[in-house]
Amino acid sequence: MSADFREKQLIQRAKNGDENSFESLILGCQSKAYNIALRYLKNEEDAMDALQESFIKIFRHLKSFKEDSRFDTWVYRIVVNTCNDMLRKNSNQKITDSIFKTEDEKETILEIPDTTGSPEEVFEKQEKTDHIISCLDRLNQEQKEIIILRDIHGFSYEEISEILSCSIGTVKSRINRSRLKLREILLEQN
Amino acid sequence: MKCNDINELLSLYIDRMLDESQTKEVEEHLSSCDSCRTVYNELKGIVDLLGQSEMVPVPDAFQARLREALAEERKNAAVSGVIGKGSRKNRWRIITSIAAVFAVGVITLSLYHDVLGILPGKLAGEEMSGKLSVNEMDAAPEAESPQDAPDGQTNDIYSIAAAPDMASDSSIALKNEQENGLQPMSKAERSATAGTVQNSLTGTAQKSPAAGKADNAVKDETASEEMAPLYGYGAAGSLPESSGEGDGSTLADSGEPEQTYSMKSKEFSANDNEKRKTAAPPEECSRSLTSLGTERNTAAIQYYNNLIEDRLKDFDYQILDSSYGKTGEWRFKVFIFRGKDGNTYNEEILILGKDGEITVICSNEFMGL
């Protein structure tokens, strides 16, 4: 039985009110959805709120889900929209503390990372990653979200176009501009 | 291809999104252009680092939160499934409709009873006389439902309570009546009005002592319906006879006067009530003040008009004027054109109405009054 067929069966059962099928469906994309929310909102509590709200929306509107698109992409789309709504609501109210490292830890990262695995190198690599992620906040929201989706979570161009409801051409140009902008930011810091 | 064009394609090259020819072009350019190659290496470094970022596990607390929220959502969905969106709208429609009907009903009742005293005197009087007419013509059936009693009782109390106040001129009710241009009803009229109601109250097994006495006085059972005013009169008779002098005794004070009133009313009922049942309605009485439009159409005047009409049925006459005296009697000026003997008199006489009876004051003994 293929994964797609199994997923369709679960969706059908969940649409008919089967609670276990619904929980199985969302469990499959829960971790990725939470991490997307965490990158957007930079706060565990807010990320859990966004995830819960997203899953409630999914539960409410599951019957309107058209099965010509993938279920997980639909879920991430809802999560992204919920996060953007929360960011808009909180934009003038709340300054969240980043769970990532601050800009104090500046260092040159623009070297092609080697793939060796000594503990020091792994630690150094992790520090660099965290620094880049912290620099995402200096991008605008459009640029930031496309970096999160493409480079952190590895969604394909097609998936991103579905999640963000835009064309592939837009995704292509937006990814390129965002990366070049992030490079500029990192260079400025050096 | 220039460096700017290559920069536009670098991300797609990193993501392997270019076709073969574009890939070849980019690779050729990167091999020959140091600056573009640097840019490519930097971008590739960023992308690789971001791709290696660790996934944060979902907090354990989340599962419990989510289950709770989903359970709540299922409960709400079940409730809304039963009620339905359309039904909610309908429910509001039903509630507002009921509220509107209730409001209209309250306003109508208020106007009917003229609780606010906003109706013109004519209208209010007509309403009262209408009641009297109904009471007189259609005595309340004995098996009248008890639900009607409280309403009737209210009217009863209102009428009785107003009677002593008429004499003392201190009642707010009286003032209201006067302000509305209404002549206050005499005690008899009010009791007559109340009588039917009282009859309905006491008609089964709850007759008041006064009503009971009056009832015994009339042996003919068929007369009991006609005795409707009698019961009321008995109840009203519990008011002191001297109410005209301003004695505001209560119902508990009923004693001797009660019998007096009962006997009077018996007399009045036995003799007159039957006739009044067949009497023409006031609108048809060409000689009444009602038809002239000169009177204030109160229940009292209506009632005395009927009595006068009975008394002067063989006369050719015209009621000229009515007034209410401080001593509690109604004074009717009546012009007699021709007597029952056929003689022309063209004289004015005075008829006093008090306690449900009329007294003719006439100096001409030939008239036969």
Interface residues (C-beta under 8 A of the other chain):
Chain A: E19 F22 Q30 S31 K32 Y34 N35 L38 E44 M48 L51 Q52 F55 I56 F59 R60 I109 L110 E111 I112 P113 K125 Q126 K128 T129 D130 I132 I133 I147 R150 D151 I152 G154 Y157 K172 I175 N176 R179 L180 L182 R183 L186
Chain B: N7 E8 L9 L10 S11 L12 D15 M17 V39 N41 E42 L43 K44 G45 I46 V47 D48 L49 L50 G51 Q52 S53 E54 M55 V56 P57 V58 P59 A61 F62 R65 L66 A69 L70 E73 R74 A77
